[in-house]
């Protein structure tokens, strides 16, 4: 092996992650199937797709927050720990907050409504760090707020007194307290106007670019249906459809040239108002009644009889992916 070869291990390595929900009557819902990806230090991976495709279920699996009727398979290694087999004690004391910082989808609901932002930050600092003493906790809480660009003169306000953007920053500040190597942002821009979307995305990117404690690199897994936010900060893009990651691509090539290779991915981009503004026809299949072959075939203008079989494995799960020649034509 060459001495100059970069062998920095990924922060998160997911292999074959599947989630099934056991329903009454013996029915099984395939919420996530065979997800495979890495997230490297200093990298933002955007996991995109329509609502209901399994993105947030995948996030819940990583955090150990699935309901009791869920069954998981595969592995999700964070350092030397497999998140899918870790017990609740390990997840609560080691993972949540310390190894994974969660930026939640609904920050206002995530914050305790009867306590000020300052008190919640101080409590989190005390729980996740070695900081002790009233003055030290106060200073650490203010430093955490500053890292998330949360204004100091709003620290003594309650969550209902915050705008959507400030609630998001407060949640981000809480996520950063433990200096976790992985930030998991689940729809962090939901309900925000465009300026706040851009600002929130930029803040998340900044925290990934800045080294953590001891100079270690942070990583960001951003789960979103906001393609503009993904384009703004992502290094790579993973596209999810009907519980499967159907394409994994470099963000610059995905959003620029030559563009996505999977027909579904291309359809997502073409549905944007600043592109063709053409919706994908049809509806996604029910996760409890998926076809044996390609789940997108019924909506795809490139589908053939071959699509009745499962798509080939790889970075593009498609029998008839677009190639650069298609784009030039």
C-alpha positions in Angstrom: 0.0 0.0 0.0 1.4 3.4 -0.9 2.4 5.6 2.0 0.7 8.5 0.4 -2.6 6.8 0.0 -5.4 8.4 2.1 -6.8 5.6 4.3 -8.8 7.8 6.6 -11.7 5.6 7.8 -15.3 6.9 7.2 -17.1 8.4 10.2 -20.2 6.2 9.3 -20.2 3.1 7.2 -23.6 1.5 6.4 -23.8 -1.9 4.8 -27.0 -3.8 3.9 -29.2 -1.7 6.3 -32.8 -2.9 6.0 -35.8 -2.1 8.1 -39.1 -4.1 8.1 -42.2 -3.3 10.1 -44.3 -6.3 11.3 -47.9 -5.4 10.9 -51.1 -7.1 12.1 -52.0 -10.2 10.1 -48.4 -11.0 9.4 -47.9 -8.3 6.7 -44.4 -6.8 6.4 -43.6 -3.3 5.3 -40.2 -2.9 3.7 -39.4 0.6 4.8 -35.6 0.4 4.0 -33.9 -2.2 1.9 -30.2 -2.9 1.6 -28.9 0.7 2.1 -25.1 1.0 1.6 -23.1 4.2 1.9 -20.2 5.8 3.8 -19.8 9.3 5.1 -16.3 10.6 5.4 -14.8 13.1 7.8 -15.4 16.6 6.4 -18.1 15.4 4.1 -21.8 16.2 3.7 -23.9 13.4 2.2 -27.4 14.4 1.2 -30.0 11.7 1.3 -32.9 12.9 -0.9 -36.2 11.5 -2.2 -39.9 12.0 -2.0 -41.8 12.0 1.3 -42.4 8.5 2.5 -39.5 6.9 0.7 -37.8 5.7 3.9 -35.3 8.5 4.6 -36.5 9.3 8.2 -36.9 5.6 9.0 -33.2 5.1 8.1 -32.3 8.0 10.5 -34.4 6.5 13.3 -32.6 3.2 12.7 -29.2 4.9 13.2 -30.4 6.5 16.4 -32.1 3.3 17.8 -35.4 5.1 17.8 -37.5 2.6 15.8 -40.8 1.3 17.2 -41.1 -2.1 18.8 -42.5 -3.7 15.6 -39.4 -2.9 13.6 -36.8 -5.5 12.6 -33.4 -4.4 11.3 -30.7 -6.2 9.3 -27.2 -5.2 8.1 -24.7 -3.0 9.9 -24.1 0.7 10.6 -20.6 1.2 12.0 -19.8 4.5 13.8 -16.2 4.1 14.8 -16.1 0.5 16.2 -19.7 0.5 17.3 -22.5 -1.1 15.3 -25.5 1.2 15.8 -28.0 -1.5 14.8 -27.0 -4.0 17.5 -26.2 -1.6 20.3 -28.4 -1.8 23.3 -30.5 1.0 24.6 -28.1 1.8 27.5 -25.2 2.3 25.0 -27.4 4.3 22.6 -28.6 6.6 25.4 -25.3 7.1 27.2 -22.8 6.9 24.3 -24.4 7.5 20.9 -27.2 10.1 21.1 -25.6 13.5 21.6 -22.0 12.2 22.0 -21.5 10.3 18.8 -24.5 11.5 16.8 -25.8 15.1 17.1 -29.4 15.2 15.9 -30.7 18.3 14.2 -34.4 17.4 14.2 -37.1 17.9 11.6 -39.3 19.9 14.0 -37.1 22.0 16.3 -40.0 23.7 18.1 -41.3 20.3 19.1 -37.8 19.1 20.0 -37.3 21.9 22.5 -38.8 21.8 26.0 -41.6 24.4 25.9 -41.5 25.4 29.6 -37.7 26.1 29.8 -35.5 28.8 28.3 -33.0 28.0 25.6 -30.2 28.9 28.1 -31.4 26.3 30.7 -31.7 23.6 28.0 -28.2 24.3 26.7 -26.8 24.3 30.2 -28.5 21.0 31.0 -27.1 19.5 27.8 -23.6 20.7 28.5 -23.7 19.2 32.0 -25.0 15.9 30.6 -22.6 15.5 27.7 -19.3 17.2 28.9 -17.1 17.4 31.9 -18.0 21.1 32.5 -19.2 21.8 36.1 -20.0 24.9 38.1 -22.7 27.5 37.4 -20.4 30.0 35.7 -18.6 27.4 33.6 -22.0 25.9 32.4 -23.2 29.4 31.6 -20.1 30.2 29.5 -20.3 26.8 27.7 -24.0 27.3 26.9 -23.2 30.8 25.5 -20.3 29.4 23.4 -22.6 26.7 22.0 -25.2 29.3 21.1 -22.5 31.4 19.4 -21.4 28.4 17.3 -24.9 28.0 15.9 -25.2 31.8 15.4 -28.0 31.9 18.0 -28.2 35.5 19.4 -27.1 35.8 23.0 -29.9 38.2 23.8 -32.5 35.5 23.0 -31.0 32.8 25.3 -33.4 33.6 28.1 -36.5 33.2 25.9 -38.8 30.2 25.7 -39.2 28.2 22.5 -42.6 29.7 21.7 -41.0 33.1 21.7 -38.6 32.1 18.9 -39.1 32.4 15.1 -38.8 29.2 13.1 -35.2 30.1 12.1 -34.1 30.8 15.7 -35.7 27.6 16.9 -33.7 25.7 14.3 -30.5 27.4 15.5 -31.3 26.5 19.1 -31.8 22.9 18.1 -28.5 23.0 16.1 -26.7 24.5 19.1 -28.0 21.6 21.3 -26.8 19.1 18.6 -23.3 20.5 18.7 -22.8 20.5 22.4 -21.4 16.9 22.5 -18.9 17.6 19.7 -20.3 14.5 18.0 -18.3 13.2 15.0 -21.6 12.7 13.0 -24.3 15.3 12.6 -27.6 13.9 11.5 -29.9 16.6 10.1 -33.5 15.2 9.4 -35.3 17.7 7.1 -33.6 20.6 8.9 -35.1 23.3 6.5 -38.7 22.2 6.7 -41.0 25.2 7.1 -38.3 27.8 6.6 -38.4 30.6 4.0 -35.7 30.5 1.3 -33.3 32.9 3.1 -33.5 30.9 6.3 -33.1 27.6 4.3 -29.8 28.9 2.8 -28.6 30.2 6.2 -29.4 27.0 8.0 -27.7 24.9 5.3 -24.6 27.1 5.4 -24.4 26.8 9.1 -24.5 23.0 8.9 -21.8 23.0 6.3 -19.6 25.3 8.4 -19.8 22.9 11.4 -18.7 20.1 9.1 -15.8 22.1 7.7 -14.6 23.1 11.2 -12.6 20.4 12.9 -14.0 18.9 16.1 -12.2 18.3 19.4 -8.7 17.1 18.9 -8.8 18.1 15.2 -11.0 15.2 14.2 -13.2 15.7 11.2 -17.0 15.9 11.5 -19.4 14.4 9.0 -23.0 15.4 8.1 -25.8 13.2 6.9 -28.5 15.5 5.7 -31.9 14.0 5.0 -34.0 16.3 2.9 -36.4 16.7 0.1 -35.1 20.2 -0.5 -32.9 19.7 -3.6 -31.7 23.3 -3.5 -30.3 22.9 0.0 -28.7 19.7 -1.0 -27.1 21.3 -4.0 -25.9 24.2 -1.9 -23.8 22.2 0.6 -23.6 18.5 -0.3 -20.4 16.7 -1.5 -22.3 13.6 -2.5 -26.0 12.7 -3.1 -27.8 9.5 -2.3 -31.2 9.2 -3.9 -33.8 7.0 -2.2 -36.9 5.6 -3.8 -39.4 3.1 -2.3 -37.0 2.2 0.5 -33.9 1.7 -1.7 -30.9 3.9 -2.5 -31.1 3.9 -6.3 -28.2 6.3 -7.0 -25.1 7.5 -5.2 -23.3 10.3 -7.0 -20.9 13.2 -6.7 -23.0 16.3 -6.0 -21.4 18.5 -8.7 -21.9 15.9 -11.4 -25.4 15.2 -10.1 -26.7 18.7 -10.2 -24.6 19.8 -13.1 -23.1 17.9 -16.0 -23.5 15.0 -16.9 -26.4 15.0 -14.4 -28.1 12.0 -12.7 -28.1 8.6 -14.3 -31.2 7.0 -12.7 -34.5 8.0 -14.4 -36.0 8.7 -11.0 -33.2 11.1 -10.0 -33.5 12.9 -13.4 -37.3 13.2 -12.8 -36.7 14.8 -9.4 -34.5 17.5 -10.9 -36.8 18.0 -13.9 -39.7 18.6 -11.4 -37.9 21.7 -10.0 -39.4 25.1 -10.9 -36.1 26.4 -12.1 -35.8 23.4 -14.5 -38.5 21.8 -16.6 -41.1 22.0 -13.8 -42.5 18.7 -15.0 -43.8 16.3 -12.3 -43.0 12.6 -12.3 -46.1 10.8 -13.5 -47.9 8.4 -11.2 -47.3 7.7 -7.5 -44.7 5.7 -5.6 -45.7 2.1 -4.7 -46.9 1.1 -1.3 -43.9 -0.1 0.8 -46.0 -3.1 1.9 -46.7 -4.2 -1.7 -43.5 -3.6 -3.6 -42.9 -5.4 -7.0 -40.3 -8.0 -7.4 -38.4 -6.0 -9.9 -37.7 -2.3 -10.2 -40.1 -0.3 -8.0 -39.9 2.7 -10.4 -40.7 0.8 -13.6 -44.4 1.7 -13.6 -43.5 5.4 -13.7 -40.5 5.2 -16.0 -40.4 6.0 -19.7 -37.3 3.8 -20.2 -38.8 0.6 -18.7 -38.7 -2.7 -20.6 -39.4 -6.3 -19.7 -36.0 -6.5 -18.1 -37.3 -4.2 -15.3 -39.4 -7.0 -14.0 -36.2 -8.4 -12.5 -34.4 -6.6 -9.6 -32.0 -3.9 -10.8 -28.3 -4.7 -10.8 -26.3 -3.7 -7.7 -23.9 -0.7 -7.8 -24.0 3.1 -7.6 -27.0 3.2 -10.0 -29.7 0.6 -9.4 -31.2 0.7 -12.9 -31.4 -1.7 -15.9 -31.4 1.3 -18.3 -29.5 4.2 -16.7 -28.8 7.4 -18.6 -25.2 7.7 -19.9 -23.4 10.8 -21.0 -24.3 10.1 -24.6 -28.0 10.4 -23.7 -27.3 13.8 -22.2 -25.4 15.1 -25.3 -28.1 13.8 -27.7 
